[in-house]
Amino acid sequence: MAGLELTHFSDPGCPWAWSASPALAVLQWRYGDQLRWRHVMIGLTEDGSVYERRGYTAHGQAQGYRRFRHRGMPFATEPRTQVHGTWPMCRLVVATRRLRPDREWAVFRALQFAQFTTTLCLEREDDLRTAISWVPGIDPDAILGAAHDPETEQAFERDRDEARSAAGSPTDFQGKAANYDGRVRYTAPSIVLTAPDGRRLEAGGFQPVEAYDVIVANLDTTLERRAPATDVAEVLPAFPDGLTTMEVAAVMTPNNAAPDRDAAEDALIALTAEGGATRLPFGHDALWVPPAAAAAGLAAAA
């Protein structure tokens, strides 16, 4: 099959993965369906007590989120009442993969928004339902139910095992792997690209978009590489579930330039005033969606 397989090791509870979203949006824009995405859930922590034993607190987490803001993605800084683990979120992603694989990424993203811009406790079923209820095209109750199925647990266990196979890998060599349970694992987000002939390159952990682009170029120069967008009006239709301000700015950034977040936001504000976008507030920023997506139900997120 033409194109490249992209294995995306991640976890909806990781702020580094959330902060890498602009770079992932650029990959999606540049190469579209020439990259066949496969998501592998890392499963950072089974429950909040794991974080508590490591010294994490709810207010410390909120302060940490403030320090991630400069990377461009939305963060809220109201402390939760308690820290929570990430396995329940990961199970929802895996359950969506089983029931509605075309919406797996959308559910993953919704959980990220819930993690970083709300105070929901994402170990509680009601809060998990709230976190994904605004995603069009899914049945939240069916996904929550499937999260408890043995098939989902087996698939999630396979994800965790695959994520913990980084020993001796380029990611490990670069010092971007982790080891909390005796197994060396990929950190979020790690990208592995595989060509049809079996050649494989990695960009482990948090990386700039140029790292991803280099490994794509070294695996397949026959791909069509879409140029950066020049108008925000052409960006949103390509992302019906919406993009944040920095994601839009990244998609519009020429090679070797820095994203101009302010210019992107000004253009998005103007587009919204013209009826070409809907702004959904999240954290200290927003998700911008095309009008058709807002009409389909995304506006309920606000």
Backbone as CSV, one residue per row, in Angstrom:
resi,resn,N_x,N_y,N_z,CA_x,CA_y,CA_z,C_x,C_y,C_z
1,MET,0.843,-1.191,0.000,0.000,0.000,0.000,0.883,1.248,0.000
2,ALA,0.542,2.226,-0.818,1.320,3.446,-0.911,1.197,4.247,0.376
3,GLY,2.148,5.139,0.557,2.133,5.975,1.741,2.888,5.342,2.896
4,LEU,2.792,5.958,4.060,3.519,5.525,5.246,2.560,5.240,6.388
5,GLU,2.889,4.219,7.173,2.143,3.996,8.405,2.764,4.838,9.508
6,LEU,1.925,5.570,10.222,2.377,6.412,11.321,1.823,5.857,12.626
7,THR,2.707,5.367,13.474,2.306,4.884,14.794,2.521,6.015,15.791
8,HIS,1.436,6.370,16.451,1.425,7.522,17.355,1.249,7.007,18.780
9,PHE,2.352,6.989,19.539,2.293,6.584,20.942,1.926,7.812,21.764
10,SER,0.814,7.746,22.494,0.412,8.929,23.237,-0.515,8.555,24.382
11,ASP,-0.945,9.586,25.093,-1.840,9.428,26.239,-2.565,10.750,26.407
12,PRO,-3.894,10.731,26.542,-4.622,11.999,26.646,-4.323,12.797,27.900
13,GLY,-3.606,12.208,28.854,-3.273,12.925,30.073,-1.912,13.576,30.078
14,CYS,-1.184,13.544,28.958,0.180,14.073,28.926,0.203,15.496,28.373
15,PRO,0.685,16.482,29.142,0.730,17.856,28.632,1.717,18.050,27.499
16,TRP,2.760,17.222,27.437,3.687,17.309,26.300,2.990,16.882,25.016
17,ALA,2.185,15.831,25.097,1.439,15.391,23.912,0.464,16.469,23.460
18,TRP,-0.231,17.072,24.409,-1.158,18.168,24.089,-0.402,19.315,23.426
19,SER,0.776,19.638,23.943,1.550,20.754,23.402,2.130,20.451,22.031
20,ALA,2.215,19.187,21.672,2.703,18.809,20.343,1.603,18.845,19.288
21,SER,0.386,19.153,19.681,-0.739,19.127,18.739,-0.537,20.001,17.507
22,PRO,0.053,21.204,17.620,0.279,21.978,16.395,1.155,21.247,15.376
23,ALA,2.193,20.572,15.846,3.055,19.830,14.919,2.301,18.678,14.272
24,LEU,1.441,18.007,15.037,0.663,16.905,14.465,-0.345,17.439,13.451
25,ALA,-0.907,18.622,13.712,-1.824,19.228,12.742,-1.109,19.532,11.440
26,VAL,0.146,19.970,11.530,0.926,20.230,10.318,1.116,18.942,9.518
27,LEU,1.439,17.853,10.206,1.577,16.565,9.506,0.285,16.196,8.784
28,GLN,-0.836,16.359,9.463,-2.129,16.027,8.861,-2.411,16.915,7.655
29,TRP,-2.075,18.194,7.761,-2.298,19.126,6.653,-1.395,18.790,5.467
30,ARG,-0.109,18.583,5.732,0.852,18.393,4.646,0.625,17.098,3.874
31,TYR,0.298,16.028,4.591,0.325,14.718,3.955,-1.024,14.020,3.901
32,GLY,-2.011,14.493,4.636,-3.355,13.940,4.557,-3.379,12.438,4.727
33,ASP,-4.149,11.759,3.870,-4.312,10.308,4.019,-3.144,9.516,3.449
34,GLN,-2.081,10.195,3.044,-0.856,9.472,2.670,-0.154,8.915,3.919
35,LEU,-0.527,9.424,5.079,-0.072,8.875,6.356,-1.231,8.122,6.982
36,ARG,-1.039,6.858,7.259,-2.084,6.033,7.863,-1.812,5.969,9.370
37,TRP,-2.590,6.729,10.120,-2.351,6.879,11.552,-2.841,5.661,12.318
38,ARG,-2.025,5.234,13.266,-2.386,4.164,14.196,-2.029,4.653,15.593
39,HIS,-3.031,4.769,16.439,-2.829,5.327,17.775,-2.613,4.208,18.794
40,VAL,-1.601,4.361,19.607,-1.283,3.392,20.659,-1.312,4.138,21.986
41,MET,-2.206,3.710,22.874,-2.352,4.376,24.162,-1.304,3.870,25.152
42,ILE,-0.543,4.801,25.705,0.547,4.445,26.609,0.025,3.959,27.953
43,GLY,-0.993,4.629,28.494,-1.457,4.290,29.834,-0.453,4.745,30.884
44,LEU,-0.370,6.043,31.081,0.657,6.587,31.972,0.475,6.131,33.418
45,THR,-0.747,6.222,33.928,-0.980,5.881,35.330,-2.352,5.243,35.489
46,GLU,-2.411,4.192,36.297,-3.659,3.458,36.476,-4.703,4.297,37.205
47,ASP,-4.293,5.036,38.237,-5.224,5.898,38.973,-4.439,7.014,39.637
48,GLY,-5.173,7.943,40.250,-4.536,9.120,40.819,-3.561,8.830,41.934
49,SER,-3.741,7.706,42.626,-2.831,7.400,43.738,-1.390,7.229,43.258
50,VAL,-1.213,6.817,42.009,0.142,6.679,41.463,0.820,8.046,41.421
51,TYR,0.094,9.037,40.940,0.645,10.389,40.906,0.890,10.925,42.313
52,GLU,-0.037,10.644,43.219,0.115,11.134,44.593,1.378,10.563,45.236
53,ARG,1.671,9.290,44.972,2.888,8.687,45.531,4.147,9.328,44.959
54,ARG,4.027,9.893,43.758,5.171,10.580,43.160,5.255,12.038,43.598
55,GLY,4.315,12.470,44.430,4.353,13.823,44.944,3.522,14.836,44.190
56,TYR,2.715,14.367,43.235,1.860,15.280,42.478,0.699,15.749,43.346
57,THR,0.315,17.013,43.173,-0.876,17.558,43.814,-1.722,18.270,42.773
58,ALA,-2.988,18.515,43.110,-3.879,19.182,42.165,-3.422,20.610,41.888
59,HIS,-3.004,21.323,42.940,-2.580,22.703,42.681,-1.242,22.733,41.947
60,GLY,-0.371,21.782,42.224,0.885,21.706,41.489,0.659,21.404,40.018
61,GLN,-0.333,20.563,39.728,-0.678,20.265,38.347,-1.144,21.527,37.625
62,ALA,-2.003,22.314,38.284,-2.500,23.545,37.667,-1.370,24.532,37.409
63,GLN,-0.439,24.635,38.346,0.709,25.520,38.135,1.567,25.027,36.973
64,GLY,1.689,23.707,36.867,2.428,23.149,35.742,1.781,23.480,34.409
65,TYR,0.466,23.439,34.382,-0.238,23.787,33.144,0.063,25.221,32.736
66,ARG,0.137,26.135,33.705,0.461,27.519,33.359,1.806,27.601,32.653
67,ARG,2.756,26.778,33.085,4.091,26.825,32.487,4.129,26.210,31.091
68,PHE,3.075,25.476,30.717,3.003,24.941,29.362,2.336,25.916,28.389
69,ARG,1.708,26.952,28.890,0.916,27.830,28.027,1.730,28.444,26.889
70,HIS,3.010,28.744,27.158,3.798,29.432,26.134,3.988,28.581,24.884
71,ARG,3.696,27.271,24.991,3.817,26.415,23.808,2.595,26.516,22.900
72,GLY,1.543,27.185,23.373,0.483,27.578,22.460,-0.866,26.912,22.590
73,MET,-0.960,25.769,23.258,-2.253,25.100,23.361,-3.038,25.619,24.565
74,PRO,-4.379,25.467,24.551,-5.192,25.981,25.662,-4.949,25.209,26.954
75,PHE,-4.806,25.946,28.028,-4.715,25.353,29.358,-5.552,26.199,30.314
76,ALA,-6.190,25.554,31.269,-6.869,26.239,32.363,-6.074,25.993,33.634
77,THR,-6.167,26.922,34.574,-5.337,26.802,35.775,-6.147,26.740,37.059
78,GLU,-7.445,26.458,36.960,-8.217,26.203,38.175,-7.869,24.812,38.680
79,PRO,-7.417,24.674,39.936,-7.020,23.346,40.420,-8.208,22.386,40.514
80,ARG,-7.948,21.151,40.194,-8.926,20.102,40.454,-9.003,19.826,41.947
81,THR,-10.026,19.083,42.321,-10.115,18.673,43.726,-9.168,17.510,44.015
82,GLN,-8.753,16.791,42.962,-7.834,15.668,43.133,-7.198,15.361,41.792
83,VAL,-6.033,14.733,41.827,-5.420,14.265,40.591,-6.017,12.906,40.233
84,HIS,-6.009,12.588,38.950,-6.557,11.304,38.510,-5.582,10.617,37.562
85,GLY,-5.763,9.321,37.412,-4.944,8.564,36.482,-5.449,8.690,35.066
86,THR,-4.746,8.033,34.138,-5.096,8.162,32.721,-5.660,6.876,32.111
87,TRP,-5.581,5.750,32.826,-6.097,4.510,32.240,-7.565,4.599,31.851
88,PRO,-8.452,5.200,32.661,-9.854,5.274,32.232,-10.033,6.028,30.913
89,MET,-9.281,7.098,30.719,-9.349,7.815,29.448,-8.838,6.946,28.298
90,CYS,-7.730,6.293,28.528,-7.165,5.438,27.473,-8.145,4.340,27.077
91,ARG,-8.844,3.778,28.056,-9.828,2.734,27.740,-10.931,3.279,26.837
92,LEU,-11.339,4.541,27.053,-12.364,5.126,26.178,-11.850,5.260,24.752
93,VAL,-10.603,5.643,24.602,-10.029,5.752,23.257,-10.007,4.383,22.585
94,VAL,-9.574,3.371,23.314,-9.519,2.017,22.747,-10.930,1.509,22.439
95,ALA,-11.884,1.797,23.308,-13.265,1.389,23.044,-13.807,2.070,21.798
96,THR,-13.477,3.343,21.604,-13.894,4.047,20.388,-13.259,3.417,19.154
97,ARG,-12.022,3.029,19.268,-11.339,2.339,18.162,-12.102,1.089,17.753
98,ARG,-12.663,0.396,18.738,-13.418,-0.822,18.446,-14.777,-0.514,17.817
99,LEU,-15.469,0.506,18.357,-16.846,0.773,17.924,-16.925,1.747,16.754
100,ARG,-16.117,2.797,16.793,-16.155,3.841,15.778,-14.733,4.289,15.467
101,PRO,-13.971,3.464,14.757,-12.560,3.795,14.533,-12.351,5.139,13.843
102,ASP,-13.336,5.573,13.061,-13.206,6.863,12.390,-13.306,8.037,13.359
103,ARG,-13.758,7.792,14.594,-13.890,8.862,15.589,-12.882,8.716,16.734
104,GLU,-11.934,7.798,16.587,-10.953,7.577,17.652,-10.173,8.859,17.957
105,TRP,-9.698,9.531,16.928,-8.916,10.751,17.128,-9.768,11.842,17.767
106,ALA,-11.028,11.947,17.351,-11.914,12.976,17.911,-12.143,12.744,19.401
107,VAL,-12.337,11.503,19.809,-12.523,11.203,21.233,-11.228,11.447,22.002
108,PHE,-10.115,11.051,21.436,-8.815,11.320,22.064,-8.657,12.816,22.306
109,ARG,-8.987,13.623,21.296,-8.865,15.081,21.422,-9.832,15.634,22.478
110,ALA,-11.047,15.137,22.496,-12.012,15.616,23.484,-11.519,15.344,24.902
111,LEU,-10.887,14.206,25.099,-10.343,13.887,26.416,-9.168,14.800,26.762
112,GLN,-8.378,15.164,25.772,-7.315,16.130,26.019,-7.895,17.486,26.440
113,PHE,-8.926,17.940,25.734,-9.561,19.194,26.125,-10.075,19.104,27.570
114,ALA,-10.670,17.975,27.920,-11.174,17.805,29.279,-10.047,17.796,30.300
115,GLN,-8.946,17.152,29.943,-7.809,17.064,30.861,-7.209,18.435,31.143
116,PHE,-7.041,19.236,30.105,-6.236,20.445,30.241,-7.028,21.744,30.340
117,THR,-8.346,21.681,30.132,-9.114,22.931,30.192,-10.344,22.828,31.090
118,THR,-10.497,21.733,31.842,-11.622,21.591,32.764,-11.107,21.039,34.091
119,THR,-12.015,20.968,35.058,-11.666,20.358,36.356,-12.361,19.009,36.527
120,LEU,-12.812,18.406,35.439,-13.445,17.097,35.516,-12.476,16.077,36.117
121,CYS,-13.013,15.168,36.909,-12.215,14.047,37.420,-12.381,12.893,36.446
122,LEU,-11.367,12.638,35.668,-11.504,11.720,34.537,-11.218,10.266,34.906
123,GLU,-11.532,9.947,36.174,-11.684,8.559,36.592,-13.156,8.239,36.834
124,ARG,-13.981,9.274,36.970,-15.398,9.083,37.252,-16.182,8.937,35.955
125,GLU,-17.084,7.962,35.939,-17.812,7.679,34.699,-18.641,8.863,34.239
126,ASP,-19.315,9.556,35.150,-20.125,10.697,34.747,-19.270,11.791,34.126
127,ASP,-18.096,12.023,34.684,-17.224,13.058,34.140,-16.619,12.622,32.802
128,LEU,-16.326,11.348,32.670,-15.851,10.843,31.374,-16.927,11.010,30.305
129,ARG,-18.176,10.743,30.675,-19.282,10.937,29.735,-19.365,12.399,29.309
130,THR,-19.263,13.298,30.285,-19.291,14.721,29.968,-18.153,15.099,29.022
131,ALA,-16.998,14.512,29.242,-15.819,14.860,28.447,-15.990,14.541,26.973
132,ILE,-16.715,13.477,26.648,-16.824,13.073,25.237,-18.209,13.300,24.654
133,SER,-19.141,13.805,25.457,-20.532,13.881,24.996,-20.730,14.848,23.846
134,TRP,-19.807,15.796,23.659,-19.966,16.787,22.605,-19.349,16.351,21.279
135,VAL,-18.781,15.150,21.224,-18.161,14.675,19.988,-19.237,14.165,19.042
136,PRO,-19.388,14.763,17.861,-20.402,14.275,16.926,-20.098,12.857,16.449
137,GLY,-21.143,12.114,16.148,-20.982,10.819,15.514,-20.674,9.665,16.434
138,ILE,-20.818,9.852,17.749,-20.564,8.753,18.684,-21.750,8.596,19.623
139,ASP,-21.816,7.438,20.247,-22.776,7.170,21.317,-21.961,7.076,22.604
140,PRO,-21.915,8.153,23.413,-21.063,8.128,24.607,-21.354,6.964,25.539
141,ASP,-22.635,6.608,25.708,-22.962,5.504,26.612,-22.452,4.179,26.073
142,ALA,-22.541,3.989,24.758,-22.021,2.752,24.165,-20.509,2.657,24.355
143,ILE,-19.814,3.782,24.195,-18.362,3.776,24.366,-17.993,3.525,25.823
144,LEU,-18.699,4.171,26.744,-18.446,3.924,28.161,-18.702,2.464,28.526
145,GLY,-19.757,1.894,27.960,-20.033,0.491,28.213,-18.950,-0.413,27.656
146,ALA,-18.509,-0.100,26.426,-17.478,-0.928,25.784,-16.140,-0.816,26.483
147,ALA,-15.918,0.288,27.210,-14.656,0.458,27.924,-14.456,-0.627,28.979
148,HIS,-15.551,-1.261,29.419,-15.468,-2.305,30.445,-15.416,-3.710,29.843
149,ASP,-15.499,-3.810,28.513,-15.490,-5.129,27.871,-14.116,-5.784,27.984
150,PRO,-14.070,-7.105,28.103,-12.778,-7.791,28.097,-11.975,-7.522,26.825
151,GLU,-12.670,-7.384,25.682,-11.966,-7.117,24.422,-11.231,-5.791,24.465
152,THR,-11.875,-4.795,25.086,-11.221,-3.505,25.211,-10.013,-3.601,26.126
153,GLU,-10.166,-4.296,27.247,-9.045,-4.425,28.179,-7.877,-5.158,27.538
154,GLN,-8.175,-6.183,26.748,-7.103,-6.910,26.069,-6.390,-6.026,25.054
155,ALA,-7.174,-5.226,24.317,-6.578,-4.328,23.334,-5.742,-3.248,24.020
156,PHE,-6.239,-2.742,25.144,-5.488,-1.733,25.879,-4.205,-2.329,26.449
157,GLU,-4.253,-3.563,26.902,-3.043,-4.220,27.399,-2.013,-4.361,26.274
158,ARG,-2.494,-4.682,25.066,-1.570,-4.769,23.928,-0.947,-3.407,23.652
159,ASP,-1.756,-2.346,23.748,-1.212,-1.001,23.580,-0.116,-0.729,24.600
160,ARG,-0.397,-1.026,25.856,0.583,-0.752,26.910,1.867,-1.539,26.680
161,ASP,1.727,-2.790,26.269,2.919,-3.603,26.003,3.723,-3.028,24.839
162,GLU,3.034,-2.635,23.767,3.747,-2.072,22.617,4.435,-0.768,22.998
163,ALA,3.754,0.051,23.793,4.352,1.311,24.222,5.586,1.093,25.093
164,ARG,5.674,-0.066,25.737,6.796,-0.368,26.619,7.807,-1.286,25.934
165,SER,8.000,-1.051,24.650,8.973,-1.836,23.874,10.078,-0.942,23.321
166,ALA,10.386,0.153,24.028,11.326,1.147,23.498,12.779,0.869,23.849
167,ALA,13.046,-0.174,24.609,14.431,-0.455,25.000,15.309,-0.639,23.767
168,GLY,16.423,0.086,23.712,17.354,-0.025,22.595,16.928,0.718,21.344
169,SER,15.813,1.413,21.393,15.309,2.120,20.217,16.002,3.470,20.053
170,PRO,15.846,4.123,18.897,16.367,5.491,18.759,15.801,6.441,19.811
171,THR,14.544,6.225,20.206,13.940,7.050,21.243,14.688,6.872,22.566
172,ASP,15.029,5.649,22.890,15.796,5.342,24.091,17.183,5.966,23.991
173,PHE,17.830,5.821,22.842,19.163,6.371,22.617,19.187,7.880,22.827
174,GLN,18.119,8.550,22.410,18.060,10.014,22.486,17.687,10.513,23.885
175,GLY,17.410,9.598,24.806,17.045,9.994,26.150,15.621,10.468,26.275
176,LYS,14.763,10.027,25.353,13.377,10.461,25.355,12.418,9.325,25.725
177,ALA,12.947,8.232,26.260,12.114,7.154,26.775,11.966,7.322,28.285
178,ALA,11.116,6.503,28.887,10.892,6.552,30.335,10.793,5.131,30.865
179,ASN,10.960,5.000,32.165,10.879,3.678,32.784,10.408,3.840,34.222
180,TYR,9.129,3.534,34.463,8.565,3.620,35.801,8.168,2.246,36.350
181,ASP,8.123,1.229,35.489,7.653,-0.079,35.943,8.589,-1.210,35.532
182,GLY,9.839,-0.855,35.252,10.796,-1.874,34.855,10.852,-2.122,33.371
183,ARG,9.996,-1.431,32.587,10.009,-1.570,31.137,10.213,-0.196,30.510
184,VAL,11.084,-0.131,29.520,11.380,1.138,28.864,10.253,1.447,27.881
185,ARG,9.634,2.603,28.068,8.482,2.919,27.236,8.694,4.200,26.436
186,TYR,7.940,4.280,25.349,7.884,5.507,24.571,7.160,6.578,25.384
187,THR,7.654,7.789,25.320,6.974,8.910,25.949,6.021,9.545,24.939
188,ALA,5.096,10.331,25.459,4.086,10.940,24.603,4.515,12.353,24.207
189,PRO,4.369,12.692,22.913,3.971,11.794,21.836,5.207,11.285,21.099
190,SER,5.303,10.018,20.859,6.360,9.460,20.025,5.760,9.025,18.696
191,ILE,6.484,9.311,17.632,6.029,9.003,16.280,6.984,7.998,15.653
192,VAL,6.436,6.918,15.123,7.216,5.938,14.366,6.603,5.830,12.980
193,LEU,7.412,6.086,11.966,6.955,5.986,10.581,7.553,4.749,9.939
194,THR,6.706,3.992,9.248,7.135,2.746,8.621,6.741,2.761,7.154
195,ALA,7.711,2.490,6.296,7.475,2.434,4.852,6.972,1.047,4.458
196,PRO,6.342,0.913,3.284,5.857,-0.402,2.847,6.944,-1.465,2.770
197,ASP,8.208,-1.045,2.544,9.298,-2.029,2.459,9.891,-2.358,3.827
198,GLY,9.290,-1.830,4.906,9.734,-2.158,6.249,10.704,-1.180,6.875
199,ARG,11.214,-0.229,6.101,12.099,0.773,6.704,11.320,1.576,7.746
200,ARG,12.006,1.928,8.840,11.323,2.510,9.985,12.203,3.597,10.597
201,LEU,11.589,4.750,10.873,12.286,5.843,11.532,11.430,6.366,12.673
202,GLU,12.097,6.876,13.724,11.390,7.330,14.913,11.696,8.797,15.213
203,ALA,10.702,9.465,15.766,10.885,10.772,16.398,10.260,10.629,17.779
204,GLY,11.074,10.302,18.761,10.561,9.943,20.076,10.301,11.139,20.964
205,GLY,9.219,11.076,21.727,8.897,12.128,22.667,8.528,13.433,21.984
206,PHE,8.539,14.521,22.748,8.198,15.836,22.212,9.278,16.279,21.240
207,GLN,8.864,16.643,20.029,9.792,17.040,18.981,9.221,18.244,18.232
208,PRO,10.089,19.052,17.610,9.583,20.094,16.717,9.063,19.472,15.430
209,VAL,8.229,20.202,14.726,7.634,19.672,13.503,8.695,19.306,12.478
210,GLU,9.834,20.012,12.514,10.888,19.714,11.543,11.416,18.293,11.695
211,ALA,11.417,17.767,12.922,11.873,16.386,13.122,10.948,15.416,12.403
212,TYR,9.647,15.637,12.502,8.704,14.774,11.807,8.888,14.882,10.296
213,ASP,9.063,16.107,9.825,9.173,16.316,8.384,10.432,15.667,7.827
214,VAL,11.516,15.682,8.603,12.764,15.065,8.156,12.595,13.557,7.989
215,ILE,11.940,12.908,8.953,11.833,11.452,8.824,10.861,11.071,7.712
216,VAL,9.824,11.873,7.476,8.959,11.614,6.321,9.775,11.706,5.036
217,ALA,10.559,12.785,4.897,11.332,13.002,3.675,12.349,11.901,3.442
218,ASN,12.895,11.339,4.523,13.897,10.289,4.366,13.295,8.921,4.087
219,LEU,11.993,8.791,4.240,11.348,7.516,3.943,10.667,7.500,2.577
220,ASP,10.116,8.629,2.145,9.345,8.601,0.898,9.259,9.996,0.290
221,THR,10.037,10.228,-0.746,9.999,11.513,-1.441,8.972,11.530,-2.566
222,THR,8.202,10.462,-2.702,7.149,10.455,-3.732,5.834,11.010,-3.201
223,LEU,5.756,11.258,-1.892,4.527,11.790,-1.330,4.275,13.206,-1.837
224,GLU,3.026,13.559,-1.929,2.678,14.951,-2.219,2.748,15.732,-0.911
225,ARG,3.471,16.842,-0.940,3.672,17.656,0.260,2.928,18.972,0.073
226,ARG,1.844,19.109,0.772,1.002,20.290,0.638,1.690,21.515,1.235
227,ALA,1.628,22.624,0.526,2.253,23.856,0.995,1.484,24.420,2.183
228,PRO,2.131,25.266,2.983,1.416,25.903,4.097,0.196,26.673,3.602
229,ALA,-0.826,26.684,4.410,-2.035,27.441,4.065,-1.716,28.935,4.074
230,THR,-2.407,29.670,3.242,-2.217,31.115,3.177,-3.438,31.889,3.655
231,ASP,-4.521,31.184,3.928,-5.765,31.835,4.332,-6.453,30.925,5.353
232,VAL,-6.874,31.482,6.488,-7.530,30.650,7.492,-8.804,30.012,6.951
233,ALA,-9.419,30.623,5.964,-10.660,30.086,5.411,-10.442,28.753,4.715
234,GLU,-9.215,28.447,4.293,-8.943,27.156,3.662,-8.522,26.103,4.673
235,VAL,-8.194,26.526,5.900,-7.702,25.589,6.899,-8.842,24.814,7.549
236,LEU,-9.828,25.515,8.068,-10.853,24.860,8.886,-11.641,23.784,8.148
237,PRO,-12.002,23.962,6.873,-12.732,22.875,6.199,-11.962,21.557,6.162
238,ALA,-10.640,21.626,6.260,-9.835,20.399,6.256,-9.811,19.723,7.626
239,PHE,-10.323,20.418,8.657,-10.332,19.896,10.024,-11.727,20.094,10.605
240,PRO,-12.690,19.256,10.215,-14.069,19.481,10.632,-14.287,19.469,12.139
241,ASP,-13.400,18.827,12.890,-13.521,18.837,14.347,-12.843,20.052,14.971
242,GLY,-12.285,20.916,14.146,-11.738,22.163,14.632,-10.268,22.117,14.986
243,LEU,-9.689,23.309,15.095,-8.299,23.493,15.502,-8.222,24.632,16.505
244,THR,-7.218,24.582,17.364,-6.948,25.702,18.253,-6.185,26.776,17.475
245,THR,-6.021,27.919,18.113,-5.355,29.036,17.436,-3.939,28.672,17.017
246,MET,-3.171,28.060,17.909,-1.792,27.728,17.565,-1.718,26.648,16.492
247,GLU,-2.661,25.741,16.478,-2.674,24.728,15.426,-2.892,25.378,14.061
248,VAL,-3.827,26.328,13.996,-4.047,27.052,12.741,-2.783,27.807,12.353
249,ALA,-2.171,28.487,13.318,-0.942,29.238,13.023,0.151,28.319,12.491
250,ALA,0.282,27.117,13.081,1.318,26.181,12.633,1.076,25.723,11.204
251,VAL,-0.171,25.442,10.864,-0.507,24.998,9.507,-0.185,26.081,8.482
252,MET,-0.188,27.338,8.911,0.054,28.457,8.003,1.509,28.925,8.005
253,THR,2.376,28.234,8.727,3.757,28.690,8.881,4.654,28.175,7.761
254,PRO,5.341,29.062,7.033,6.302,28.617,6.011,7.491,27.914,6.652
255,ASN,8.244,27.184,5.834,9.443,26.502,6.325,10.378,27.478,7.042
256,ASN,10.954,27.010,8.149,11.973,27.740,8.903,11.474,29.052,9.514
257,ALA,10.175,29.226,9.584,9.619,30.416,10.215,8.938,30.017,11.521
258,ALA,8.728,30.991,12.379,8.022,30.755,13.634,6.537,31.034,13.433
259,PRO,5.657,30.220,14.031,4.225,30.482,13.896,3.864,31.869,14.427
260,ASP,2.989,32.548,13.703,2.509,33.864,14.133,1.111,33.670,14.708
261,ARG,1.073,33.378,16.000,-0.201,33.074,16.642,-1.143,34.271,16.618
262,ASP,-0.614,35.458,16.858,-1.468,36.645,16.895,-2.115,36.904,15.543
263,ALA,-1.336,36.761,14.479,-1.899,36.981,13.141,-2.982,35.952,12.833
264,ALA,-2.745,34.704,13.247,-3.748,33.666,13.013,-5.025,33.972,13.787
265,GLU,-4.876,34.425,15.037,-6.063,34.725,15.832,-6.833,35.904,15.242
266,ASP,-6.120,36.925,14.794,-6.801,38.056,14.162,-7.599,37.595,12.947
267,ALA,-6.986,36.733,12.129,-7.671,36.244,10.938,-8.866,35.364,11.305
268,LEU,-8.730,34.582,12.355,-9.836,33.734,12.802,-10.984,34.568,13.366
269,ILE,-10.655,35.632,14.078,-11.698,36.529,14.585,-12.473,37.142,13.423
270,ALA,-11.737,37.591,12.401,-12.394,38.174,11.237,-13.259,37.148,10.515
271,LEU,-12.748,35.928,10.394,-13.511,34.874,9.730,-14.781,34.556,10.514
272,THR,-14.688,34.560,11.831,-15.857,34.313,12.667,-16.894,35.418,12.491
273,ALA,-16.423,36.650,12.425,-17.340,37.777,12.231,-18.088,37.670,10.901
274,GLU,-17.438,37.061,9.921,-18.061,36.887,8.601,-18.952,35.652,8.533
275,GLY,-19.001,34.875,9.627,-19.811,33.654,9.641,-19.091,32.434,9.127
276,GLY,-17.774,32.533,8.936,-17.020,31.417,8.376,-16.426,30.484,9.411
277,ALA,-16.624,30.784,10.702,-16.090,29.933,11.769,-16.897,30.182,13.024
278,THR,-16.809,29.235,13.949,-17.399,29.385,15.271,-16.291,29.219,16.294
279,ARG,-16.270,30.129,17.275,-15.244,30.084,18.314,-15.820,29.442,19.576
280,LEU,-15.187,28.348,20.016,-15.585,27.670,21.247,-14.498,27.914,22.284
281,PRO,-14.792,28.619,23.369,-13.750,28.941,24.353,-13.311,27.714,25.146
282,PHE,-12.006,27.566,25.281,-11.411,26.511,26.097,-10.181,27.074,26.788
283,GLY,-10.103,26.901,28.099,-8.939,27.383,28.814,-8.705,28.849,28.536
284,HIS,-7.458,29.213,28.241,-7.145,30.604,27.939,-7.194,30.884,26.440
285,ASP,-7.788,29.953,25.683,-7.811,30.109,24.221,-9.140,29.600,23.688
286,ALA,-9.117,28.916,22.551,-10.362,28.503,21.910,-10.110,27.395,20.906
287,LEU,-11.202,26.708,20.566,-11.253,25.790,19.430,-12.087,26.484,18.362
288,TRP,-11.565,26.562,17.152,-12.251,27.206,16.036,-12.753,26.113,15.101
289,VAL,-14.033,26.102,14.819,-14.610,25.045,14.004,-15.367,25.656,12.824
290,PRO,-15.433,24.944,11.712,-16.220,25.437,10.588,-17.697,25.434,10.931
291,PRO,-18.496,26.291,10.305,-19.921,26.390,10.655,-20.667,25.072,10.569
292,ALA,-20.339,24.248,9.584,-21.040,22.967,9.446,-20.805,22.088,10.657
293,ALA,-19.569,22.112,11.201,-19.268,21.303,12.374,-20.012,21.828,13.581
294,ALA,-20.101,23.141,13.710,-20.825,23.719,14.831,-22.302,23.316,14.766
295,ALA,-22.837,23.346,13.569,-24.246,22.950,13.410,-24.466,21.482,13.746
296,ALA,-23.423,20.670,13.558,-23.533,19.224,13.819,-23.460,18.890,15.294
297,GLY,-23.102,19.871,16.125,-23.128,19.601,17.554,-21.892,19.978,18.319
298,LEU,-20.818,20.378,17.645,-19.604,20.726,18.376,-19.818,21.936,19.270
299,ALA,-20.736,22.831,18.898,-20.946,24.017,19.706,-21.421,23.689,21.114
300,ALA,-21.928,22.489,21.319,-22.364,22.084,22.663,-21.203,22.067,23.648
301,ALA,-19.981,22.003,23.128,-18.817,21.969,24.014,-18.684,23.250,24.801
302,ALA,-19.166,24.332,24.246,-19.031,25.619,24.932,-20.049,25.751,26.057
